[in-house]
Structure formats: structure tokens, C-alpha cells
Amino acid sequence: MEVLVFGAGSLGSLVGGLLARQHRVTLVGRDPHAATVDADGLTVDGEIECHVDPAATTEIPADAAPDLAIVTVKAYDTAAAADALSDCDPEIALSLQNGLGNEALLAERLDCPVLAGTCTYGAMLPDPGRVTCTGVGEIVLGPREGGESEPADRVGMAFDEAGIETTVAADMPRRAWEKLAVNAGINGVTALARIENGGVLSEPASEVAEAAARETARAAREAGVDLTDEAAVAAVRRVAEATAKNTSSMSQDVLAERRTEVDAINGTVAERIDAPVNRTLAALIRAWERDRGLR
């Protein structure tokens, strides 16, 4: 399969690198990472070790015609990603992003099936040309509105062929909300407290994380998705336990003084319902971003 990964940061580089063990992959990212990969290949270390040679560039090649475009940019860059990808006309697109609404935005601008996905693989980009897998997880993907589809089965098979733990699911709307609950409970808390993911398993952080997850479950139910408070909290604890030593993506952004995805995570929940915990987490992260001139 011809695969283009748009947004080859840590997660995009890991997924693209693993796919490159079996498929033809082009990574679209930033220099110096892209230039290093193009010249010397990509080294994957940590929980998975390999060296692969995908193509890498800072812009989509003019002759690109991917069977699959994987979108891993920050949520606030989704519109720009959709505009860029519309020129290369992918056969299938898959979002592995945080937050809600990314798939709908991609579907508005791309003339192809758009799949939703979640990923619990942990990834960090310590040096140009090297991505570290900090935890082996799973990719779950399927039609963004639920149900079954041939494109989802085709992508799932391609991921399986590359040795990526993959599930093709018919209930992606519920899984997307559960992922949002996990992100709402872990990301903002760990970023503000400067703790690893496992820190939300005990007080005082667990109280805040679980309250954020329960608010997200309530927002899901108001949107017509059956996600109980108990299931949302259990998902937070399950992911925090499995990734206890990991640094969340929002914590990585704060440590690197980059803009975060708080608007697409805690902010999304606070926009939909009266959610004081998510509203407070979002406000504090936004205040930090403004102080750093990031918004």
C-alpha cells in the first residue's frame, strides 16, 4: 500500500515507521527531522526496534497519489491538512488525532472515505531521524459514523501486515468519546502538574482526572452516545496504568513551550455542557499559552 503520513511528528513518525516495514511510506513533517530521515532513514527504538527508509519531505510531493493518507497533525491544523491533501486525492484518509470533529472537517474537503482512529502507542521524538516507542498499544479504526466498511477492512489488513496491533471497530463514535474522556482526564492534569501519566492514579490528581472524565461522559450522553461515568473513569485508569511512565502529548507540548490541543480536548467538553473541571483545566492551559505568546 502507498501510504502518506501528514504530520510526521512523534506519533506520525512511529506509525509511519512501523508501516514502512511492509509498505511504501512518505512522511510529511518538519525539518530537520524530515531531512534527516530522507538522507539516513528512520530509527525506531524503545519498545520496538527497527530501521526503515521511508521517503520524507516537508511538503506533499507533486506526484503523490496515496492509497492511504494518515493525518496526525494537531487538531488546530486539521483544516490546513485537509486543504493540502485535497491536491493529492488519496483513496482513503484516516485521522489519528486528538479531539472531536477532525474527521468531519476532513470529510468536508476530501473526496474519499474518511476513517476515525484511536492510538494508544506511546511515542517521543528525541532527535531528528529517531522516534522512541515508549509503549506498545493498539490502533482502533473504523468508519467515523459507525458501522462497517470495505475501506476500514482494507486499512486494518494493511496495518496487520506491518505488525501493528490493530482492531477494526464498528462503534467508533463511542470509542472517540471514550478517547476524549481519557485525554480530558490525563492531558490537562499531567501538563499542569508536571507529572507522568501514572500520577493521575492517586490523589490528589486522580480526583481531578476522574471528574474531568465524568464530565466528558455526560457530554457524550447528551450527544446521543452511550458512555457511562464508570466506563469513562475506568478508561482513564486503564490507560494511565498502561502508560504510567509516559509523558502525555500535552505535557510534551508544555515542556517544549508549544501550543497545546487543549481547545480540542478539555475545551470541547466545556463548550458542550456545564463542565467546571474541564473549563478550569482549559482556562489554566490557555492562560499559560497566552503568557508564552502561543495564542
Solvent accessible surface area in square Angstrom, and as a share of the most:
residue,aa,sasa,rsa
1,M,41,0.18
2,E,56,0.25
3,V,1,0.01
4,L,3,0.02
5,V,0,0.00
6,F,34,0.14
7,G,17,0.16
8,A,5,0.04
9,G,32,0.31
10,S,30,0.19
11,L,46,0.23
12,G,1,0.01
13,S,0,0.00
14,L,0,0.00
15,V,2,0.01
16,G,0,0.00
17,G,0,0.00
18,L,2,0.01
19,L,1,0.00
20,A,22,0.17
21,R,101,0.37
22,Q,107,0.47
23,H,18,0.08
24,R,148,0.54
25,V,8,0.04
26,T,19,0.11
27,L,3,0.01
28,V,7,0.04
29,G,14,0.14
30,R,193,0.70
31,D,86,0.44
32,P,88,0.55
33,H,14,0.06
34,A,4,0.03
35,A,55,0.43
36,T,39,0.23
37,V,2,0.01
38,D,90,0.47
39,A,80,0.62
40,D,99,0.51
41,G,5,0.05
42,L,0,0.00
43,T,48,0.28
44,V,2,0.01
45,D,31,0.16
46,G,42,0.40
47,E,116,0.52
48,I,30,0.15
49,E,135,0.60
50,C,32,0.19
51,H,104,0.46
52,V,13,0.08
53,D,114,0.59
54,P,10,0.06
55,A,53,0.41
56,A,9,0.07
57,T,40,0.23
58,T,68,0.39
59,E,131,0.59
60,I,33,0.17
61,P,49,0.31
62,A,118,0.92
63,D,126,0.65
64,A,22,0.17
65,A,78,0.60
66,P,3,0.02
67,D,27,0.14
68,L,0,0.00
69,A,0,0.00
70,I,0,0.00
71,V,0,0.00
72,T,22,0.13
73,V,22,0.13
74,K,54,0.23
75,A,17,0.13
76,Y,82,0.31
77,D,50,0.26
78,T,1,0.00
79,A,35,0.27
80,A,65,0.50
81,A,0,0.00
82,A,0,0.00
83,D,74,0.38
84,A,34,0.27
85,L,0,0.00
86,S,51,0.33
87,D,130,0.68
88,C,11,0.07
89,D,96,0.50
90,P,3,0.02
91,E,90,0.41
92,I,4,0.02
93,A,0,0.00
94,L,0,0.00
95,S,0,0.00
96,L,6,0.03
97,Q,10,0.05
98,N,26,0.13
99,G,14,0.14
100,L,39,0.20
101,G,43,0.41
102,N,8,0.04
103,E,27,0.12
104,A,45,0.35
105,L,47,0.23
106,L,0,0.00
107,A,30,0.23
108,E,135,0.61
109,R,100,0.36
110,L,11,0.06
111,D,138,0.71
112,C,24,0.14
113,P,62,0.39
114,V,10,0.06
115,L,4,0.02
116,A,6,0.04
117,G,5,0.05
118,T,17,0.10
119,C,23,0.14
120,T,63,0.36
121,Y,16,0.06
122,G,9,0.09
123,A,13,0.10
124,M,75,0.33
125,L,64,0.32
126,P,64,0.40
127,D,62,0.32
128,P,67,0.42
129,G,8,0.08
130,R,81,0.30
131,V,0,0.00
132,T,28,0.16
133,C,1,0.00
134,T,44,0.25
135,G,16,0.15
136,V,82,0.47
137,G,20,0.19
138,E,67,0.30
139,I,1,0.00
140,V,9,0.05
141,L,0,0.00
142,G,0,0.00
143,P,20,0.12
144,R,82,0.30
145,E,137,0.61
146,G,21,0.21
147,G,35,0.33
148,E,157,0.71
149,S,33,0.21
150,E,118,0.53
151,P,25,0.16
152,A,0,0.00
153,D,77,0.40
154,R,84,0.31
155,V,0,0.00
156,G,2,0.02
157,M,123,0.55
158,A,6,0.04
159,F,0,0.00
160,D,84,0.44
161,E,93,0.42
162,A,5,0.04
163,G,54,0.51
164,I,4,0.02
165,E,101,0.45
166,T,26,0.15
167,T,48,0.28
168,V,61,0.35
169,A,8,0.06
170,A,52,0.40
171,D,59,0.31
172,M,1,0.00
173,P,47,0.29
174,R,79,0.29
175,R,80,0.29
176,A,26,0.20
177,W,15,0.05
178,E,33,0.15
179,K,38,0.16
180,L,2,0.01
181,A,0,0.00
182,V,15,0.09
183,N,16,0.08
184,A,0,0.00
185,G,0,0.00
186,I,4,0.02
187,N,8,0.04
188,G,0,0.00
189,V,9,0.05
190,T,0,0.00
191,A,1,0.01
192,L,63,0.31
193,A,53,0.41
194,R,133,0.49
195,I,55,0.28
196,E,82,0.37
197,N,11,0.06
198,G,20,0.19
199,G,26,0.25
200,V,3,0.02
201,L,44,0.22
202,S,68,0.44
203,E,117,0.52
204,P,111,0.70
205,A,15,0.12
206,S,7,0.05
207,E,110,0.49
208,V,59,0.34
209,A,0,0.00
210,E,34,0.15
211,A,19,0.15
212,A,0,0.00
213,A,0,0.00
214,R,98,0.36
215,E,16,0.07
216,T,0,0.00
217,A,0,0.00
218,R,88,0.32
219,A,2,0.02
220,A,0,0.00
221,R,98,0.36
222,E,119,0.54
223,A,54,0.42
224,G,70,0.67
225,V,24,0.14
226,D,107,0.56
227,L,0,0.00
228,T,62,0.36
229,D,42,0.22
230,E,131,0.59
231,A,28,0.22
232,A,0,0.00
233,V,24,0.14
234,A,50,0.39
235,A,0,0.00
236,V,2,0.01
237,R,83,0.30
238,R,129,0.47
239,V,30,0.17
240,A,0,0.00
241,E,104,0.47
242,A,84,0.65
243,T,16,0.09
244,A,32,0.25
245,K,165,0.70
246,N,18,0.09
247,T,37,0.21
248,S,8,0.05
249,S,44,0.28
250,M,4,0.02
251,S,5,0.03
252,Q,32,0.14
253,D,2,0.01
254,V,7,0.04
255,L,119,0.59
256,A,53,0.41
257,E,89,0.40
258,R,116,0.42
259,R,79,0.29
260,T,2,0.01
261,E,12,0.06
262,V,0,0.00
263,D,46,0.24
264,A,16,0.13
265,I,1,0.01
266,N,0,0.00
267,G,1,0.01
268,T,16,0.09
269,V,0,0.00
270,A,28,0.22
271,E,140,0.63
272,R,124,0.45
273,I,18,0.09
274,D,102,0.53
275,A,0,0.00
276,P,64,0.40
277,V,38,0.22
278,N,0,0.00
279,R,123,0.45
280,T,73,0.42
281,L,11,0.05
282,A,0,0.00
283,A,52,0.41
284,L,91,0.45
285,I,1,0.01
286,R,57,0.21
287,A,56,0.43
288,W,36,0.13
289,E,0,0.00
290,R,147,0.54
291,D,108,0.56
292,R,104,0.38
293,G,62,0.60
294,L,49,0.25
295,R,96,0.35
